[in-house]
Amino acid sequence: MTERMVPLSRLSERIKIEPYYYKIGLNGTHNECYVRSEVATQLLKVVTFLPEGIGVNVWDGWRSFETQLAIYEATKKELMYPPSAPISRTFFAPDVDTSNVKSFPVEGETEMALIPFSLID
């Protein structure tokens, strides 16, 4: 069964997107974060647990084959250089302080999807 893909930018005012791979110009990316409909449903549940005025910022969701290949090639290239080489070691994650990010489990749910996000105010 194929699940429908949902654009997150129109899902809720409490869910913001910052499509990281699009912003750094990787091939095959879009200025949108798409997720499976079940992931979108779970994100909507998450924001209901957050205090008023707090939301979720999503950097990544579904990736095209072209984007996956670009990530693979960039990783391979970085691994070929020694740690002292003058290349970026923060290519895949923006500088984010995650010390204040909390987990909000949804009662009765046992399966979780991992997507990069942070809490915003």
PDB file as gemmi writes it, atoms N, CA and C in Angstrom:
CRYST1    1.000    1.000    1.000  90.00  90.00  90.00 P 1                      
ATOM      1  N   MET A   1       0.840  -1.188   0.000  1.00  0.00           N  
ATOM      2  CA  MET A   1       0.000   0.000   0.000  1.00  0.00           C  
ATOM      3  C   MET A   1       0.889   1.257   0.000  1.00  0.00           C  
ATOM      4  N   THR A   2       0.592   2.176  -0.875  1.00  0.00           N  
ATOM      5  CA  THR A   2       1.346   3.421  -0.951  1.00  0.00           C  
ATOM      6  C   THR A   2       0.624   4.499  -0.162  1.00  0.00           C  
ATOM      7  N   GLU A   3       1.365   5.140   0.737  1.00  0.00           N  
ATOM      8  CA  GLU A   3       0.785   6.223   1.524  1.00  0.00           C  
ATOM      9  C   GLU A   3       0.918   7.540   0.777  1.00  0.00           C  
ATOM     10  N   ARG A   4      -0.078   8.370   0.921  1.00  0.00           N  
ATOM     11  CA  ARG A   4      -0.084   9.695   0.299  1.00  0.00           C  
ATOM     12  C   ARG A   4       0.975  10.572   0.971  1.00  0.00           C  
ATOM     13  N   MET A   5       1.662  11.408   0.177  1.00  0.00           N  
ATOM     14  CA  MET A   5       2.636  12.357   0.702  1.00  0.00           C  
ATOM     15  C   MET A   5       1.925  13.673   0.996  1.00  0.00           C  
ATOM     16  N   VAL A   6       2.268  14.278   2.142  1.00  0.00           N  
ATOM     17  CA  VAL A   6       1.609  15.493   2.604  1.00  0.00           C  
ATOM     18  C   VAL A   6       2.631  16.616   2.704  1.00  0.00           C  
ATOM     19  N   PRO A   7       2.346  17.799   2.125  1.00  0.00           N  
ATOM     20  CA  PRO A   7       3.254  18.935   2.302  1.00  0.00           C  
ATOM     21  C   PRO A   7       3.046  19.546   3.693  1.00  0.00           C  
ATOM     22  N   LEU A   8       4.114  19.685   4.461  1.00  0.00           N  
ATOM     23  CA  LEU A   8       3.979  20.167   5.834  1.00  0.00           C  
ATOM     24  C   LEU A   8       3.696  21.659   5.941  1.00  0.00           C  
ATOM     25  N   SER A   9       4.049  22.437   4.918  1.00  0.00           N  
ATOM     26  CA  SER A   9       3.883  23.891   5.017  1.00  0.00           C  
ATOM     27  C   SER A   9       2.425  24.310   5.189  1.00  0.00           C  
ATOM     28  N   ARG A  10       1.484  23.451   4.802  1.00  0.00           N  
ATOM     29  CA  ARG A  10       0.059  23.796   4.885  1.00  0.00           C  
ATOM     30  C   ARG A  10      -0.681  23.012   5.964  1.00  0.00           C  
ATOM     31  N   LEU A  11       0.054  22.272   6.784  1.00  0.00           N  
ATOM     32  CA  LEU A  11      -0.582  21.375   7.737  1.00  0.00           C  
ATOM     33  C   LEU A  11      -1.096  22.085   8.991  1.00  0.00           C  
ATOM     34  N   SER A  12      -0.274  22.949   9.573  1.00  0.00           N  
ATOM     35  CA  SER A  12      -0.638  23.631  10.808  1.00  0.00           C  
ATOM     36  C   SER A  12       0.239  24.867  10.977  1.00  0.00           C  
ATOM     37  N   GLU A  13      -0.312  25.901  11.579  1.00  0.00           N  
ATOM     38  CA  GLU A  13       0.478  27.099  11.861  1.00  0.00           C  
ATOM     39  C   GLU A  13       1.573  26.810  12.879  1.00  0.00           C  
ATOM     40  N   ARG A  14       1.436  25.724  13.628  1.00  0.00           N  
ATOM     41  CA  ARG A  14       2.419  25.363  14.657  1.00  0.00           C  
ATOM     42  C   ARG A  14       3.526  24.464  14.112  1.00  0.00           C  
ATOM     43  N   ILE A  15       3.459  24.120  12.813  1.00  0.00           N  
ATOM     44  CA  ILE A  15       4.501  23.322  12.175  1.00  0.00           C  
ATOM     45  C   ILE A  15       5.116  24.175  11.070  1.00  0.00           C  
ATOM     46  N   LYS A  16       6.370  24.557  11.250  1.00  0.00           N  
ATOM     47  CA  LYS A  16       7.098  25.376  10.274  1.00  0.00           C  
ATOM     48  C   LYS A  16       8.114  24.486   9.571  1.00  0.00           C  
ATOM     49  N   ILE A  17       8.439  24.854   8.339  1.00  0.00           N  
ATOM     50  CA  ILE A  17       9.441  24.077   7.604  1.00  0.00           C  
ATOM     51  C   ILE A  17      10.627  24.958   7.243  1.00  0.00           C  
ATOM     52  N   GLU A  18      11.795  24.343   7.199  1.00  0.00           N  
ATOM     53  CA  GLU A  18      13.029  24.933   6.700  1.00  0.00           C  
ATOM     54  C   GLU A  18      13.746  23.841   5.928  1.00  0.00           C  
ATOM     55  N   PRO A  19      13.377  23.593   4.681  1.00  0.00           N  
ATOM     56  CA  PRO A  19      13.949  22.475   3.922  1.00  0.00           C  
ATOM     57  C   PRO A  19      15.454  22.650   3.726  1.00  0.00           C  
ATOM     58  N   TYR A  20      16.212  22.059   4.642  1.00  0.00           N  
ATOM     59  CA  TYR A  20      17.653  22.261   4.727  1.00  0.00           C  
ATOM     60  C   TYR A  20      18.385  21.889   3.437  1.00  0.00           C  
ATOM     61  N   TYR A  21      18.103  20.733   2.882  1.00  0.00           N  
ATOM     62  CA  TYR A  21      18.829  20.300   1.679  1.00  0.00           C  
ATOM     63  C   TYR A  21      18.511  21.199   0.487  1.00  0.00           C  
ATOM     64  N   TYR A  22      17.312  21.736   0.421  1.00  0.00           N  
ATOM     65  CA  TYR A  22      16.952  22.694  -0.622  1.00  0.00           C  
ATOM     66  C   TYR A  22      17.773  23.972  -0.453  1.00  0.00           C  
ATOM     67  N   LYS A  23      17.879  24.443   0.799  1.00  0.00           N  
ATOM     68  CA  LYS A  23      18.591  25.692   1.071  1.00  0.00           C  
ATOM     69  C   LYS A  23      20.075  25.598   0.758  1.00  0.00           C  
ATOM     70  N   ILE A  24      20.652  24.406   0.874  1.00  0.00           N  
ATOM     71  CA  ILE A  24      22.072  24.276   0.541  1.00  0.00           C  
ATOM     72  C   ILE A  24      22.276  23.857  -0.908  1.00  0.00           C  
ATOM     73  N   GLY A  25      21.174  23.699  -1.648  1.00  0.00           N  
ATOM     74  CA  GLY A  25      21.246  23.501  -3.084  1.00  0.00           C  
ATOM     75  C   GLY A  25      21.505  22.088  -3.566  1.00  0.00           C  
ATOM     76  N   LEU A  26      21.120  21.077  -2.799  1.00  0.00           N  
ATOM     77  CA  LEU A  26      21.306  19.702  -3.268  1.00  0.00           C  
ATOM     78  C   LEU A  26      20.350  19.394  -4.421  1.00  0.00           C  
ATOM     79  N   ASN A  27      20.805  18.560  -5.334  1.00  0.00           N  
ATOM     80  CA  ASN A  27      19.982  18.150  -6.471  1.00  0.00           C  
ATOM     81  C   ASN A  27      18.721  17.416  -6.009  1.00  0.00           C  
ATOM     82  N   GLY A  28      17.642  17.607  -6.749  1.00  0.00           N  
ATOM     83  CA  GLY A  28      16.408  16.873  -6.499  1.00  0.00           C  
ATOM     84  C   GLY A  28      15.575  17.358  -5.325  1.00  0.00           C  
ATOM     85  N   THR A  29      15.920  18.509  -4.768  1.00  0.00           N  
ATOM     86  CA  THR A  29      15.190  18.999  -3.597  1.00  0.00           C  
ATOM     87  C   THR A  29      14.099  19.988  -3.989  1.00  0.00           C  
ATOM     88  N   HIS A  30      13.192  20.239  -3.050  1.00  0.00           N  
ATOM     89  CA  HIS A  30      12.081  21.170  -3.250  1.00  0.00           C  
ATOM     90  C   HIS A  30      12.010  22.106  -2.057  1.00  0.00           C  
ATOM     91  N   ASN A  31      11.395  23.245  -2.253  1.00  0.00           N  
ATOM     92  CA  ASN A  31      11.210  24.204  -1.163  1.00  0.00           C  
ATOM     93  C   ASN A  31       9.961  23.824  -0.362  1.00  0.00           C  
ATOM     94  N   GLU A  32       9.943  22.581   0.093  1.00  0.00           N  
ATOM     95  CA  GLU A  32       8.817  21.999   0.841  1.00  0.00           C  
ATOM     96  C   GLU A  32       9.332  20.766   1.561  1.00  0.00           C  
ATOM     97  N   CYS A  33       8.693  20.397   2.651  1.00  0.00           N  
ATOM     98  CA  CYS A  33       8.994  19.141   3.342  1.00  0.00           C  
ATOM     99  C   CYS A  33       7.764  18.248   3.225  1.00  0.00           C  
ATOM    100  N   TYR A  34       7.919  17.144   2.513  1.00  0.00           N  
ATOM    101  CA  TYR A  34       6.838  16.173   2.344  1.00  0.00           C  
ATOM    102  C   TYR A  34       7.065  14.996   3.279  1.00  0.00           C  
ATOM    103  N   VAL A  35       5.983  14.516   3.889  1.00  0.00           N  
ATOM    104  CA  VAL A  35       6.044  13.326   4.741  1.00  0.00           C  
ATOM    105  C   VAL A  35       4.855  12.435   4.414  1.00  0.00           C  
ATOM    106  N   ARG A  36       4.951  11.161   4.819  1.00  0.00           N  
ATOM    107  CA  ARG A  36       3.821  10.250   4.650  1.00  0.00           C  
ATOM    108  C   ARG A  36       2.640  10.772   5.480  1.00  0.00           C  
ATOM    109  N   SER A  37       1.431  10.467   5.058  1.00  0.00           N  
ATOM    110  CA  SER A  37       0.241  10.972   5.752  1.00  0.00           C  
ATOM    111  C   SER A  37       0.219  10.551   7.224  1.00  0.00           C  
ATOM    112  N   GLU A  38       0.715   9.349   7.545  1.00  0.00           N  
ATOM    113  CA  GLU A  38       0.742   8.902   8.942  1.00  0.00           C  
ATOM    114  C   GLU A  38       1.720   9.737   9.767  1.00  0.00           C  
ATOM    115  N   VAL A  39       2.846  10.117   9.187  1.00  0.00           N  
ATOM    116  CA  VAL A  39       3.810  10.981   9.883  1.00  0.00           C  
ATOM    117  C   VAL A  39       3.174  12.344  10.131  1.00  0.00           C  
ATOM    118  N   ALA A  40       2.451  12.870   9.151  1.00  0.00           N  
ATOM    119  CA  ALA A  40       1.766  14.156   9.314  1.00  0.00           C  
ATOM    120  C   ALA A  40       0.745  14.080  10.451  1.00  0.00           C  
ATOM    121  N   THR A  41       0.005  12.990  10.511  1.00  0.00           N  
ATOM    122  CA  THR A  41      -0.969  12.790  11.594  1.00  0.00           C  
ATOM    123  C   THR A  41      -0.271  12.791  12.946  1.00  0.00           C  
ATOM    124  N   GLN A  42       0.873  12.108  13.037  1.00  0.00           N  
ATOM    125  CA  GLN A  42       1.612  12.051  14.299  1.00  0.00           C  
ATOM    126  C   GLN A  42       2.180  13.420  14.676  1.00  0.00           C  
ATOM    127  N   LEU A  43       2.649  14.192  13.686  1.00  0.00           N  
ATOM    128  CA  LEU A  43       3.140  15.543  13.975  1.00  0.00           C  
ATOM    129  C   LEU A  43       2.029  16.436  14.516  1.00  0.00           C  
ATOM    130  N   LEU A  44       0.829  16.291  13.957  1.00  0.00           N  
ATOM    131  CA  LEU A  44      -0.302  17.060  14.482  1.00  0.00           C  
ATOM    132  C   LEU A  44      -0.592  16.691  15.928  1.00  0.00           C  
ATOM    133  N   LYS A  45      -0.451  15.402  16.276  1.00  0.00           N  
ATOM    134  CA  LYS A  45      -0.629  14.980  17.670  1.00  0.00           C  
ATOM    135  C   LYS A  45       0.443  15.594  18.563  1.00  0.00           C  
ATOM    136  N   VAL A  46       1.682  15.633  18.057  1.00  0.00           N  
ATOM    137  CA  VAL A  46       2.792  16.192  18.839  1.00  0.00           C  
ATOM    138  C   VAL A  46       2.504  17.638  19.219  1.00  0.00           C  
ATOM    139  N   VAL A  47       2.081  18.452  18.256  1.00  0.00           N  
ATOM    140  CA  VAL A  47       1.882  19.867  18.570  1.00  0.00           C  
ATOM    141  C   VAL A  47       0.737  20.091  19.545  1.00  0.00           C  
ATOM    142  N   THR A  48      -0.174  19.141  19.662  1.00  0.00           N  
ATOM    143  CA  THR A  48      -1.246  19.301  20.655  1.00  0.00           C  
ATOM    144  C   THR A  48      -0.704  19.140  22.079  1.00  0.00           C  
ATOM    145  N   PHE A  49       0.427  18.458  22.242  1.00  0.00           N  
ATOM    146  CA  PHE A  49       1.045  18.294  23.568  1.00  0.00           C  
ATOM    147  C   PHE A  49       1.906  19.488  23.962  1.00  0.00           C  
ATOM    148  N   LEU A  50       2.236  20.336  23.003  1.00  0.00           N  
ATOM    149  CA  LEU A  50       3.106  21.473  23.283  1.00  0.00           C  
ATOM    150  C   LEU A  50       2.324  22.631  23.888  1.00  0.00           C  
ATOM    151  N   PRO A  51       2.971  23.416  24.743  1.00  0.00           N  
ATOM    152  CA  PRO A  51       2.308  24.602  25.294  1.00  0.00           C  
ATOM    153  C   PRO A  51       1.931  25.578  24.176  1.00  0.00           C  
ATOM    154  N   GLU A  52       0.904  26.368  24.413  1.00  0.00           N  
ATOM    155  CA  GLU A  52       0.472  27.372  23.445  1.00  0.00           C  
ATOM    156  C   GLU A  52       1.646  28.282  23.109  1.00  0.00           C  
ATOM    157  N   GLY A  53       1.809  28.603  21.835  1.00  0.00           N  
ATOM    158  CA  GLY A  53       2.899  29.462  21.396  1.00  0.00           C  
ATOM    159  C   GLY A  53       4.170  28.722  21.027  1.00  0.00           C  
ATOM    160  N   ILE A  54       4.224  27.414  21.257  1.00  0.00           N  
ATOM    161  CA  ILE A  54       5.387  26.589  20.910  1.00  0.00           C  
ATOM    162  C   ILE A  54       4.993  25.697  19.739  1.00  0.00           C  
ATOM    163  N   GLY A  55       5.896  25.556  18.777  1.00  0.00           N  
ATOM    164  CA  GLY A  55       5.619  24.732  17.611  1.00  0.00           C  
ATOM    165  C   GLY A  55       6.789  23.840  17.279  1.00  0.00           C  
ATOM    166  N   VAL A  56       6.751  23.254  16.091  1.00  0.00           N  
ATOM    167  CA  VAL A  56       7.790  22.346  15.610  1.00  0.00           C  
ATOM    168  C   VAL A  56       8.344  22.902  14.310  1.00  0.00           C  
ATOM    169  N   ASN A  57       9.668  22.877  14.178  1.00  0.00           N  
ATOM    170  CA  ASN A  57      10.348  23.313  12.970  1.00  0.00           C  
ATOM    171  C   ASN A  57      10.967  22.079  12.316  1.00  0.00           C  
ATOM    172  N   VAL A  58      10.547  21.752  11.094  1.00  0.00           N  
ATOM    173  CA  VAL A  58      11.005  20.542  10.400  1.00  0.00           C  
ATOM    174  C   VAL A  58      11.984  20.927   9.294  1.00  0.00           C  
ATOM    175  N   TRP A  59      13.141  20.238   9.245  1.00  0.00           N  
ATOM    176  CA  TRP A  59      14.166  20.517   8.240  1.00  0.00           C  
ATOM    177  C   TRP A  59      14.146  19.535   7.090  1.00  0.00           C  
ATOM    178  N   ASP A  60      13.574  18.360   7.286  1.00  0.00           N  
ATOM    179  CA  ASP A  60      13.703  17.323   6.279  1.00  0.00           C  
ATOM    180  C   ASP A  60      12.551  16.345   6.411  1.00  0.00           C  
ATOM    181  N   GLY A  61      12.194  15.726   5.314  1.00  0.00           N  
ATOM    182  CA  GLY A  61      11.169  14.684   5.303  1.00  0.00           C  
ATOM    183  C   GLY A  61      11.517  13.690   4.215  1.00  0.00           C  
ATOM    184  N   TRP A  62      10.592  13.461   3.293  1.00  0.00           N  
ATOM    185  CA  TRP A  62      10.834  12.563   2.168  1.00  0.00           C  
ATOM    186  C   TRP A  62      11.939  13.143   1.300  1.00  0.00           C  
ATOM    187  N   ARG A  63      12.794  12.250   0.767  1.00  0.00           N  
ATOM    188  CA  ARG A  63      13.870  12.672  -0.143  1.00  0.00           C  
ATOM    189  C   ARG A  63      13.768  11.895  -1.449  1.00  0.00           C  
ATOM    190  N   SER A  64      14.005  12.583  -2.551  1.00  0.00           N  
ATOM    191  CA  SER A  64      14.025  11.927  -3.857  1.00  0.00           C  
ATOM    192  C   SER A  64      15.293  11.073  -3.965  1.00  0.00           C  
ATOM    193  N   PHE A  65      15.296  10.154  -4.932  1.00  0.00           N  
ATOM    194  CA  PHE A  65      16.486   9.348  -5.179  1.00  0.00           C  
ATOM    195  C   PHE A  65      17.672  10.252  -5.508  1.00  0.00           C  
ATOM    196  N   GLU A  66      17.426  11.294  -6.300  1.00  0.00           N  
ATOM    197  CA  GLU A  66      18.480  12.235  -6.685  1.00  0.00           C  
ATOM    198  C   GLU A  66      19.089  12.918  -5.451  1.00  0.00           C  
ATOM    199  N   THR A  67      18.241  13.284  -4.485  1.00  0.00           N  
ATOM    200  CA  THR A  67      18.735  13.904  -3.252  1.00  0.00           C  
ATOM    201  C   THR A  67      19.520  12.895  -2.423  1.00  0.00           C  
ATOM    202  N   GLN A  68      18.994  11.681  -2.295  1.00  0.00           N  
ATOM    203  CA  GLN A  68      19.703  10.633  -1.553  1.00  0.00           C  
ATOM    204  C   GLN A  68      21.093  10.399  -2.156  1.00  0.00           C  
ATOM    205  N   LEU A  69      21.162  10.369  -3.489  1.00  0.00           N  
ATOM    206  CA  LEU A  69      22.436  10.160  -4.157  1.00  0.00           C  
ATOM    207  C   LEU A  69      23.394  11.324  -3.885  1.00  0.00           C  
ATOM    208  N   ALA A  70      22.885  12.551  -3.906  1.00  0.00           N  
ATOM    209  CA  ALA A  70      23.727  13.725  -3.619  1.00  0.00           C  
ATOM    210  C   ALA A  70      24.278  13.672  -2.195  1.00  0.00           C  
ATOM    211  N   ILE A  71      23.446  13.252  -1.239  1.00  0.00           N  
ATOM    212  CA  ILE A  71      23.901  13.118   0.150  1.00  0.00           C  
ATOM    213  C   ILE A  71      24.973  12.038   0.243  1.00  0.00           C  
ATOM    214  N   TYR A  72      24.744  10.906  -0.411  1.00  0.00           N  
ATOM    215  CA  TYR A  72      25.707   9.806  -0.410  1.00  0.00           C  
ATOM    216  C   TYR A  72      27.050  10.261  -0.986  1.00  0.00           C  
ATOM    217  N   GLU A  73      26.997  10.936  -2.141  1.00  0.00           N  
ATOM    218  CA  GLU A  73      28.229  11.383  -2.794  1.00  0.00           C  
ATOM    219  C   GLU A  73      28.973  12.411  -1.936  1.00  0.00           C  
ATOM    220  N   ALA A  74      28.241  13.328  -1.313  1.00  0.00           N  
ATOM    221  CA  ALA A  74      28.880  14.335  -0.448  1.00  0.00           C  
ATOM    222  C   ALA A  74      29.521  13.675   0.769  1.00  0.00           C  
ATOM    223  N   THR A  75      28.839  12.694   1.342  1.00  0.00           N  
ATOM    224  CA  THR A  75      29.388  11.978   2.497  1.00  0.00           C  
ATOM    225  C   THR A  75      30.650  11.221   2.097  1.00  0.00           C  
ATOM    226  N   LYS A  76      30.592  10.529   0.973  1.00  0.00           N  
ATOM    227  CA  LYS A  76      31.752   9.783   0.478  1.00  0.00           C  
ATOM    228  C   LYS A  76      32.938  10.723   0.271  1.00  0.00           C  
ATOM    229  N   LYS A  77      32.673  11.886  -0.306  1.00  0.00           N  
ATOM    230  CA  LYS A  77      33.735  12.864  -0.550  1.00  0.00           C  
ATOM    231  C   LYS A  77      34.347  13.349   0.762  1.00  0.00           C  
ATOM    232  N   GLU A  78      33.515  13.637   1.753  1.00  0.00           N  
ATOM    233  CA  GLU A  78      34.017  14.095   3.047  1.00  0.00           C  
ATOM    234  C   GLU A  78      34.834  13.020   3.750  1.00  0.00           C  
ATOM    235  N   LEU A  79      34.431  11.764   3.609  1.00  0.00           N  
ATOM    236  CA  LEU A  79      35.144  10.675   4.269  1.00  0.00           C  
ATOM    237  C   LEU A  79      36.508  10.407   3.641  1.00  0.00           C  
ATOM    238  N   MET A  80      36.708  10.859   2.430  1.00  0.00           N  
ATOM    239  CA  MET A  80      37.985  10.643   1.753  1.00  0.00           C  
ATOM    240  C   MET A  80      39.067  11.601   2.249  1.00  0.00           C  
ATOM    241  N   TYR A  81      38.689  12.660   2.969  1.00  0.00           N  
ATOM    242  CA  TYR A  81      39.647  13.641   3.462  1.00  0.00           C  
ATOM    243  C   TYR A  81      39.955  13.369   4.930  1.00  0.00           C  
ATOM    244  N   PRO A  82      41.184  13.593   5.355  1.00  0.00           N  
ATOM    245  CA  PRO A  82      41.488  13.435   6.783  1.00  0.00           C  
ATOM    246  C   PRO A  82      40.800  14.534   7.593  1.00  0.00           C  
ATOM    247  N   PRO A  83      40.599  14.312   8.898  1.00  0.00           N  
ATOM    248  CA  PRO A  83      39.908  15.306   9.727  1.00  0.00           C  
ATOM    249  C   PRO A  83      40.536  16.692   9.703  1.00  0.00           C  
ATOM    250  N   SER A  84      41.827  16.780   9.389  1.00  0.00           N  
ATOM    251  CA  SER A  84      42.487  18.087   9.372  1.00  0.00           C  
ATOM    252  C   SER A  84      42.243  18.860   8.077  1.00  0.00           C  
ATOM    253  N   ALA A  85      41.615  18.215   7.090  1.00  0.00           N  
ATOM    254  CA  ALA A  85      41.360  18.890   5.821  1.00  0.00           C  
ATOM    255  C   ALA A  85      40.377  20.035   6.023  1.00  0.00           C  
ATOM    256  N   PRO A  86      40.568  21.135   5.312  1.00  0.00           N  
ATOM    257  CA  PRO A  86      39.705  22.310   5.498  1.00  0.00           C  
ATOM    258  C   PRO A  86      38.365  22.181   4.781  1.00  0.00           C  
ATOM    259  N   ILE A  87      37.552  21.214   5.202  1.00  0.00           N  
ATOM    260  CA  ILE A  87      36.208  21.084   4.638  1.00  0.00           C  
ATOM    261  C   ILE A  87      35.201  21.111   5.772  1.00  0.00           C  
ATOM    262  N   SER A  88      33.971  21.387   5.456  1.00  0.00           N  
ATOM    263  CA  SER A  88      32.920  21.488   6.462  1.00  0.00           C  
ATOM    264  C   SER A  88      32.610  20.126   7.064  1.00  0.00           C  
ATOM    265  N   ARG A  89      32.513  20.064   8.364  1.00  0.00           N  
ATOM    266  CA  ARG A  89      32.078  18.854   9.053  1.00  0.00           C  
ATOM    267  C   ARG A  89      30.639  19.010   9.549  1.00  0.00           C  
ATOM    268  N   THR A  90      29.980  20.110   9.191  1.00  0.00           N  
ATOM    269  CA  THR A  90      28.593  20.340   9.606  1.00  0.00           C  
ATOM    270  C   THR A  90      27.679  20.397   8.397  1.00  0.00           C  
ATOM    271  N   PHE A  91      28.052  19.697   7.337  1.00  0.00           N  
ATOM    272  CA  PHE A  91      27.299  19.733   6.095  1.00  0.00           C  
ATOM    273  C   PHE A  91      25.863  19.250   6.246  1.00  0.00           C  
ATOM    274  N   PHE A  92      25.629  18.232   7.074  1.00  0.00           N  
ATOM    275  CA  PHE A  92      24.332  17.589   7.114  1.00  0.00           C  
ATOM    276  C   PHE A  92      23.417  18.062   8.233  1.00  0.00           C  
ATOM    277  N   ALA A  93      23.896  18.887   9.134  1.00  0.00           N  
ATOM    278  CA  ALA A  93      23.024  19.359  10.209  1.00  0.00           C  
ATOM    279  C   ALA A  93      23.340  20.813  10.510  1.00  0.00           C  
ATOM    280  N   PRO A  94      22.319  21.648  10.511  1.00  0.00           N  
ATOM    281  CA  PRO A  94      22.565  23.039  10.876  1.00  0.00           C  
ATOM    282  C   PRO A  94      22.958  23.111  12.345  1.00  0.00           C  
ATOM    283  N   ASP A  95      23.613  24.196  12.736  1.00  0.00           N  
ATOM    284  CA  ASP A  95      23.987  24.361  14.133  1.00  0.00           C  
ATOM    285  C   ASP A  95      22.727  24.584  14.956  1.00  0.00           C  
ATOM    286  N   VAL A  96      22.372  23.592  15.739  1.00  0.00           N  
ATOM    287  CA  VAL A  96      21.139  23.630  16.512  1.00  0.00           C  
ATOM    288  C   VAL A  96      21.433  23.178  17.932  1.00  0.00           C  
ATOM    289  N   ASP A  97      20.967  23.933  18.889  1.00  0.00           N  
ATOM    290  CA  ASP A  97      21.089  23.535  20.286  1.00  0.00           C  
ATOM    291  C   ASP A  97      19.890  22.654  20.608  1.00  0.00           C  
ATOM    292  N   THR A  98      20.130  21.357  20.802  1.00  0.00           N  
ATOM    293  CA  THR A  98      19.043  20.423  21.074  1.00  0.00           C  
ATOM    294  C   THR A  98      18.907  20.109  22.555  1.00  0.00           C  
ATOM    295  N   SER A  99      19.630  20.844  23.400  1.00  0.00           N  
ATOM    296  CA  SER A  99      19.592  20.546  24.835  1.00  0.00           C  
ATOM    297  C   SER A  99      18.205  20.782  25.449  1.00  0.00           C  
ATOM    298  N   ASN A 100      17.397  21.634  24.823  1.00  0.00           N  
ATOM    299  CA  ASN A 100      16.071  21.908  25.372  1.00  0.00           C  
ATOM    300  C   ASN A 100      14.952  21.157  24.651  1.00  0.00           C  
ATOM    301  N   VAL A 101      15.301  20.262  23.721  1.00  0.00           N  
ATOM    302  CA  VAL A 101      14.290  19.498  22.991  1.00  0.00           C  
ATOM    303  C   VAL A 101      13.841  18.330  23.859  1.00  0.00           C  
ATOM    304  N   LYS A 102      12.540  18.199  24.015  1.00  0.00           N  
ATOM    305  CA  LYS A 102      11.976  17.146  24.847  1.00  0.00           C  
ATOM    306  C   LYS A 102      11.224  16.145  23.985  1.00  0.00           C  
ATOM    307  N   SER A 103      11.048  14.956  24.509  1.00  0.00           N  
ATOM    308  CA  SER A 103      10.308  13.913  23.806  1.00  0.00           C  
ATOM    309  C   SER A 103       8.850  13.959  24.247  1.00  0.00           C  
ATOM    310  N   PHE A 104       7.938  13.867  23.289  1.00  0.00           N  
ATOM    311  CA  PHE A 104       6.515  13.879  23.581  1.00  0.00           C  
ATOM    312  C   PHE A 104       5.882  12.607  23.037  1.00  0.00           C  
ATOM    313  N   PRO A 105       5.910  11.499  23.804  1.00  0.00           N  
ATOM    314  CA  PRO A 105       5.326  10.256  23.299  1.00  0.00           C  
ATOM    315  C   PRO A 105       3.811  10.369  23.179  1.00  0.00           C  
ATOM    316  N   VAL A 106       3.276   9.702  22.195  1.00  0.00           N  
ATOM    317  CA  VAL A 106       1.835   9.659  22.001  1.00  0.00           C  
ATOM    318  C   VAL A 106       1.337   8.333  22.569  1.00  0.00           C  
ATOM    319  N   GLU A 107       0.413   8.398  23.515  1.00  0.00           N  
ATOM    320  CA  GLU A 107      -0.084   7.203  24.183  1.00  0.00           C  
ATOM    321  C   GLU A 107      -0.627   6.194  23.177  1.00  0.00           C  
ATOM    322  N   GLY A 108      -0.215   4.939  23.328  1.00  0.00           N  
ATOM    323  CA  GLY A 108      -0.692   3.870  22.467  1.00  0.00           C  
ATOM    324  C   GLY A 108       0.100   3.691  21.184  1.00  0.00           C  
ATOM    325  N   GLU A 109       1.028   4.567  20.894  1.00  0.00           N  
ATOM    326  CA  GLU A 109       1.816   4.462  19.668  1.00  0.00           C  
ATOM    327  C   GLU A 109       3.134   3.761  19.975  1.00  0.00           C  
ATOM    328  N   THR A 110       3.476   2.764  19.174  1.00  0.00           N  
ATOM    329  CA  THR A 110       4.725   2.041  19.394  1.00  0.00           C  
ATOM    330  C   THR A 110       5.734   2.266  18.288  1.00  0.00           C  
ATOM    331  N   GLU A 111       5.292   2.704  17.119  1.00  0.00           N  
ATOM    332  CA  GLU A 111       6.198   2.940  16.006  1.00  0.00           C  
ATOM    333  C   GLU A 111       6.413   4.432  15.837  1.00  0.00           C  
ATOM    334  N   MET A 112       7.664   4.835  15.651  1.00  0.00           N  
ATOM    335  CA  MET A 112       7.962   6.248  15.491  1.00  0.00           C  
ATOM    336  C   MET A 112       8.777   6.463  14.238  1.00  0.00           C  
ATOM    337  N   ALA A 113       8.620   7.606  13.610  1.00  0.00           N  
ATOM    338  CA  ALA A 113       9.430   7.984  12.457  1.00  0.00           C  
ATOM    339  C   ALA A 113      10.383   9.085  12.910  1.00  0.00           C  
ATOM    340  N   LEU A 114      11.619   9.035  12.471  1.00  0.00           N  
ATOM    341  CA  LEU A 114      12.595  10.036  12.837  1.00  0.00           C  
ATOM    342  C   LEU A 114      12.681  11.076  11.733  1.00  0.00           C  
ATOM    343  N   ILE A 115      12.369  12.322  12.079  1.00  0.00           N  
ATOM    344  CA  ILE A 115      12.558  13.428  11.158  1.00  0.00           C  
ATOM    345  C   ILE A 115      13.224  14.559  11.929  1.00  0.00           C  
ATOM    346  N   PRO A 116      14.172  15.240  11.330  1.00  0.00           N  
ATOM    347  CA  PRO A 116      14.842  16.328  12.028  1.00  0.00           C  
ATOM    348  C   PRO A 116      13.866  17.463  12.303  1.00  0.00           C  
ATOM    349  N   PHE A 117      13.783  17.887  13.569  1.00  0.00           N  
ATOM    350  CA  PHE A 117      12.912  18.998  13.921  1.00  0.00           C  
ATOM    351  C   PHE A 117      13.400  19.645  15.210  1.00  0.00           C  
ATOM    352  N   SER A 118      12.901  20.821  15.507  1.00  0.00           N  
ATOM    353  CA  SER A 118      13.170  21.479  16.782  1.00  0.00           C  
ATOM    354  C   SER A 118      11.904  22.199  17.222  1.00  0.00           C  
ATOM    355  N   LEU A 119      11.856  22.530  18.510  1.00  0.00           N  
ATOM    356  CA  LEU A 119      10.729  23.289  19.034  1.00  0.00           C  
ATOM    357  C   LEU A 119      10.994  24.758  18.792  1.00  0.00           C  
ATOM    358  N   ILE A 120       9.963  25.512  18.416  1.00  0.00           N  
ATOM    359  CA  ILE A 120      10.118  26.932  18.144  1.00  0.00           C  
ATOM    360  C   ILE A 120       9.099  27.729  18.941  1.00  0.00           C  
ATOM    361  N   ASP A 121       9.385  28.975  19.166  1.00  0.00           N  
ATOM    362  CA  ASP A 121       8.384  29.855  19.813  1.00  0.00           C  
ATOM    363  C   ASP A 121       8.166  31.090  19.004  1.00  0.00           C  
TER     364      ASP A 121                                                      
END                                                                             
